[in-house]
Amino acid sequence: MDRASFEAELAAEGYAAAERAMAPGTFNAEHAHGFDARLLILTGAMTLHRDGASRSYGPGESFAVPAGVRHAEQVGPEGVTYIGGRRAAAA
């Protein structure tokens, strides 16, 4: 998916978007957010560990993590930049 299409989808679905980056090798231990999240990888790679499985995402790939879902994140050796969308969790 391209950046413009992803950002248009985020806006249409009520997400606030921002470009973010994480340093090479960053590991965020298992946690959950109080918001829905969607990410589009721009450069580098990130592996998402969730529901007993792991999947790596690279440029042009996106994923979603609903509010309250426990997960961990591992950044690849080149770091990662991404568009991150956040939206308040449904009541």
N, C-alpha and C positions, 0 to 999 in steps of 0.2 A: 504494500500500500504506500502511496506517496503522502508526503507531509501535508499538503493542502487538503487532500481528501480526508485524512485522519482528523485534522483540526476542524474541518467543517462538520464531521460526524460528532466530535466532542461537543461543539457548540450547540448542535441540534439536540443533543441528548442531555444538556444541562451541566456539562463538565467545564471546569475552569482549567485552562491549559497553560503549561510553562515548559520551557526547555531546561533540562537539568543534565548534570554530569556526575559520574561517580569515578573515583580513582581506580586504577588497575588493582585487581585482587581483593577489592572490598568484599567483605562478607557481612551481611545483615542476618543475624540469627533469627530463628523462628519468632514471628510476631504477627499481629493482626492490626488492621487500621479501622478507625471509626468512620471511614468513607469508602466509597467505591473508587477503584483506580483502574485506569487504562493507560498502557504505555505503547509507544511506537519507537523502536530502536532506530536511531539515526546512524551511529557509528559504533564499532566495537561489538561486544556481546554481553549478554546477561543470562545466567541460568536461574530458572525459577524452580524451587523445590516446594511441592504442594501435593497434598493428598497421597503421600507415599511415592510420588513419582518426581522425576526431574526432567526439565526440557530447557534447552538452550535456544535463545532468540538472537538473531543477527539483524543487520540493516534491512529495513522494509517490513520486518515482522512485528506483529503487535500481540498483546495479550491483555486480559482483564483479571482483576482480583476483586471480587465483591467484598464489601465491608464485613468484618468479622471473620474472614477466612484466614486461617493460620498458614503462613508460608515463610520461606527464607529466600534470600537473593545472594547470588555469587557473581561478581563481575569478572570478566575475562582479563587476560594479561595486558590487553591494550586499553583497558578502561571502557567506558560506555557513555554515550550521550543519547538522550531520548527526549521525546515529548511526553510529559506526564499529565494526565487528566485526572482531576479529583472532583467528586460530586458527593454531596451530603447523602448519607444512607437513608433509605426509605424507612419511615417509622413503622 
